[in-house]
Amino acid sequence: MTVRLPLARASAILALCALAGSLACRRGPAPPTDGRIAAWLDISPALGDPARDPGDALALLQAYGSGRLAVRGVSVTFGNVPLVRGYPAAVELLPRLDATLLRPWRGPSRPEERQAPTEATELLEAALERESMTVVAVGPLTTLASVLLRAPALAGQVERVILVGGQTPPTDPAMPLAPDPNVLADDGSLRALLETTVPITLVPADARTGLGFGAADLDALEAGQGPVRMVTSSARAWLTAVTARAGGTTFPVPSLLAIDVTAHPGEVRCEAAVARLARDEQGVARLWVSIGTEGRPVTWCHTADPGAKARILADIARVGPVK
């Protein structure tokens, strides 16, 4: 006997399937059996004008080009750019990289949204219920914090968080220290993560890692094929803006180092450390990282190895269009 659903109900079911990215309407992906690392990417990519940091867009390409990550989902948060700009950029890039994901998932647009579910938080929660995975958060931690605050038991499903953030205290207190962007953007979500037992790996957001991209690096990427050429013009505009403002010949790429730490563990120089969230004398939120015992244990990946840039460029250049 054929069962006919009312048109409105059938449409609602189809809409739910589309929204859930097949999480509830068909079996989700099985854990990788080929040695790849199951990962969720939380990013804030920028394309086009005005010039903004293209690191997250390049990091998305790198994650797929590495061949070492089984990307279970891509969520978009505020950070490098507002959500209304970052989300369309991810929508433009992701279909050229992955035919298995319907689209990126829309996340929070401001810190206060950690108190309520978004499309991204609901889907990340469902993904963690199915399997454990690594979460790479190269923007503010609002998406992951929202999940863990609503479902604390899922902390055990997060194998580790790779976070762009953290600073060492200045040796000269009189020297000005730039704000830590992701900490400044949402220190409340960072505090929520620090209170869990989730293993945390920190990559500093500034240039002290020794890794930066210059004109020659962008030339090398532009010589390749595939979706990387969608990003290089934005990267050149950002390079021009950064060097005009701060001097030098490169711009820092901490998002790329975070993906490298995830895809190629053991290559970047990392060490055991502790982290402490506090406010400095000006009231600016800081995540201080030091070697000691007083603080939250973390892994501090602070210095790129000599082969990091070549490895990262190769991963990005390896990305080809989805067939």
C-alpha positions in Angstrom: 0.0 0.0 0.0 1.3 3.4 -0.9 1.2 6.0 1.9 0.6 9.6 0.6 1.8 12.4 2.9 0.1 15.7 2.9 2.0 18.1 0.6 2.9 20.5 3.5 4.2 17.7 5.6 6.2 16.2 2.8 7.7 19.6 2.1 8.7 20.0 5.7 10.5 16.7 5.7 12.4 17.6 2.6 13.4 20.9 4.1 14.6 19.1 7.3 16.7 16.8 5.2 18.3 19.8 3.4 18.9 21.7 6.7 20.4 18.8 8.5 22.7 17.9 5.7 21.4 14.3 5.8 22.3 13.9 9.5 18.8 12.8 10.4 17.5 11.6 7.1 20.3 9.1 6.2 23.2 7.5 7.9 26.1 9.8 8.6 29.7 9.2 7.5 31.5 6.4 9.1 34.7 7.1 11.1 37.7 7.2 8.8 39.5 3.8 8.2 42.2 5.2 5.9 44.3 6.9 8.6 42.8 10.3 8.0 41.8 12.5 11.0 38.0 13.2 11.4 37.8 17.0 11.7 35.3 19.8 11.9 36.4 23.2 10.6 35.1 26.4 12.2 36.2 29.4 10.0 35.6 33.0 9.0 36.8 33.2 5.3 37.1 36.4 3.4 37.1 37.0 -0.3 36.9 40.2 -2.4 37.0 43.8 -1.3 37.6 45.5 1.0 40.9 43.7 1.8 40.6 41.4 4.8 42.8 38.5 6.0 42.4 35.6 3.5 44.0 33.1 5.9 40.8 31.2 6.7 39.9 30.8 3.0 43.4 29.5 2.3 43.1 27.2 5.4 40.0 25.6 4.0 41.8 24.8 0.7 44.8 23.5 2.7 42.6 21.2 4.8 41.4 19.4 1.7 44.7 19.5 -0.2 46.6 17.9 2.7 44.7 14.6 2.1 45.1 13.8 5.8 41.8 15.2 7.1 38.3 13.7 6.7 36.3 16.9 6.9 33.0 16.1 8.6 31.6 19.7 8.5 32.5 23.3 7.9 30.9 26.0 10.0 31.2 29.7 9.5 31.5 32.1 12.4 32.2 35.8 12.8 35.9 36.7 13.1 38.0 37.9 10.2 34.9 39.3 8.7 31.2 39.6 9.8 29.1 36.5 9.3 27.2 38.2 6.4 30.4 38.3 4.5 32.2 35.1 5.6 29.2 32.8 4.9 28.9 33.7 1.2 32.6 33.2 0.8 32.4 29.7 2.3 29.3 28.9 0.1 31.4 29.9 -2.9 34.4 27.9 -2.0 33.2 24.7 -0.4 31.3 23.1 -3.5 34.6 23.4 -5.4 36.3 21.3 -2.7 33.8 18.7 -1.4 31.0 16.9 -3.2 29.9 15.1 0.0 28.9 18.1 2.1 25.7 20.0 1.1 27.1 23.3 2.0 28.8 25.1 5.0 26.7 25.7 8.1 25.8 29.1 9.3 27.1 29.8 12.8 27.0 32.7 15.3 27.3 36.3 14.3 28.3 37.6 17.7 29.4 36.3 21.1 25.9 36.5 22.7 24.6 33.8 20.3 26.4 31.1 22.3 23.3 31.1 24.4 21.1 29.9 21.6 21.5 27.1 19.0 22.4 28.0 15.4 22.4 25.8 12.4 26.1 25.1 12.9 25.9 24.3 16.6 23.0 21.9 16.0 24.9 20.0 13.3 28.2 20.0 15.2 26.4 18.5 18.1 24.8 15.8 16.0 28.2 15.0 14.4 29.9 14.7 17.8 27.1 12.3 18.9 28.1 10.0 16.0 31.8 10.0 16.4 34.7 11.7 18.1 36.7 14.3 16.1 39.1 17.1 16.1 37.7 20.6 16.0 39.8 23.3 14.3 38.6 26.7 15.5 40.6 29.4 13.7 38.1 32.1 14.7 36.3 32.9 18.0 35.2 29.8 20.0 31.5 30.7 20.1 30.3 27.7 18.0 32.0 25.0 20.0 31.3 26.7 23.4 27.6 26.8 22.5 27.6 23.1 21.9 29.5 22.2 25.1 27.4 24.5 27.3 24.2 22.8 26.1 25.6 19.3 25.9 28.5 19.0 28.4 28.8 15.2 27.9 30.0 15.8 24.3 33.3 17.2 25.6 34.4 13.6 25.7 33.8 13.3 22.0 36.2 16.2 21.1 39.6 14.6 20.6 41.2 18.0 20.8 40.6 21.6 19.8 43.1 23.4 17.7 42.7 27.1 18.5 44.3 30.2 17.1 45.0 32.2 20.2 47.3 32.6 23.2 50.2 35.0 24.0 53.3 34.8 26.1 53.7 37.7 28.6 56.0 40.4 27.3 59.5 40.4 28.7 59.4 44.2 28.8 56.1 45.4 30.4 56.6 48.8 28.8 56.4 47.3 25.3 52.9 47.5 23.8 51.3 44.1 23.0 48.7 43.7 20.3 45.3 42.3 21.2 44.7 38.6 20.6 41.9 38.8 18.1 40.0 35.6 18.9 40.3 36.1 22.7 39.2 39.7 22.4 36.2 38.8 20.2 34.7 36.3 22.7 36.6 35.6 25.9 33.4 34.2 27.5 33.4 31.2 25.1 37.1 30.7 25.6 36.5 30.6 29.4 33.8 27.9 28.9 36.2 25.7 26.9 39.0 26.2 29.5 36.7 24.8 32.2 36.3 21.5 30.3 38.7 18.6 30.1 39.0 18.9 26.3 42.6 18.7 25.1 43.6 22.2 23.7 46.3 23.0 21.2 47.1 26.7 20.8 48.7 28.4 17.8 49.6 32.1 18.4 47.8 34.6 16.2 50.8 36.9 15.7 53.9 36.7 13.5 56.1 35.2 16.2 55.6 31.7 14.7 58.0 32.7 12.0 55.5 31.8 9.3 54.3 34.5 6.8 53.2 34.7 3.2 54.8 37.1 0.7 54.5 38.0 -2.9 56.6 35.0 -4.0 54.4 32.6 -2.1 51.3 34.0 -3.8 53.0 33.8 -7.1 53.6 30.1 -6.5 50.0 29.5 -5.6 48.7 31.5 -8.5 50.7 29.3 -10.9 48.6 26.3 -9.9 45.1 25.3 -11.0 41.8 24.9 -9.3 40.0 27.0 -6.6 43.2 28.5 -5.1 43.0 31.2 -7.8 39.7 32.4 -6.2 41.7 33.5 -3.2 45.0 34.8 -4.5 43.7 38.2 -5.6 42.3 38.8 -2.1 45.5 37.6 -0.6 47.5 40.1 -2.7 45.2 43.0 -1.6 45.7 41.9 2.0 49.5 41.7 1.6 49.5 45.3 0.2 47.4 46.6 3.1 49.5 44.8 5.8 52.9 45.9 4.5 51.7 49.5 4.0 50.5 49.6 7.6 53.1 47.6 9.4 56.1 47.3 7.1 57.8 44.1 6.2 57.2 41.9 3.2 54.8 39.2 4.5 51.5 38.8 6.4 51.2 36.2 9.2 49.1 33.1 8.5 48.2 31.5 11.8 45.1 29.7 10.4 47.4 27.8 8.0 49.7 26.8 10.9 46.6 25.5 12.8 45.6 23.3 9.9 49.2 22.1 9.5 49.4 21.2 13.2 46.2 19.1 12.6 47.1 17.5 9.4 50.9 17.0 10.1 51.2 16.4 13.8 54.7 16.3 15.1 56.2 18.7 12.5 55.6 22.1 14.1 57.5 22.9 17.3 55.1 22.3 20.2 55.5 21.9 23.9 53.5 21.3 27.0 52.4 24.6 28.7 49.7 26.1 30.8 47.3 28.9 29.9 45.4 31.4 32.0 42.7 33.7 30.9 42.9 37.2 32.6 42.6 40.9 31.9 45.6 43.1 31.6 45.9 46.6 33.2 43.9 48.1 30.4 41.1 45.6 30.9 41.9 43.7 27.7 41.3 40.0 27.8 44.5 37.9 27.4 45.2 34.2 27.2 48.6 34.1 28.8 50.6 31.0 28.0 53.7 30.0 30.0 55.7 26.9 31.0 54.8 25.9 34.5 52.0 24.3 36.5 49.7 27.1 37.4 47.0 27.1 34.8 45.1 25.0 32.3 47.3 22.4 30.6 47.6 23.0 26.9 49.9 22.2 24.0 51.6 25.4 22.8 52.6 25.2 19.1 54.5 28.5 18.8 57.2 28.0 16.2 56.9 26.8 12.6 59.5 24.2 11.6 61.8 24.9 8.6 59.7 22.8 6.3 56.3 24.3 7.3 55.9 26.9 4.5 56.8 24.4 1.7 54.5 21.8 3.2 51.6 24.3 3.5 52.1 25.7 0.0 52.2 22.1 -1.4 48.9 21.2 0.5 47.1 24.3 -0.9 48.4 23.9 -4.4 47.3 20.2 -4.4 43.7 21.1 -4.3 41.9 20.5 -7.5 38.3 21.2 -8.5 35.7 18.6 -7.5 35.1 16.1 -10.3 
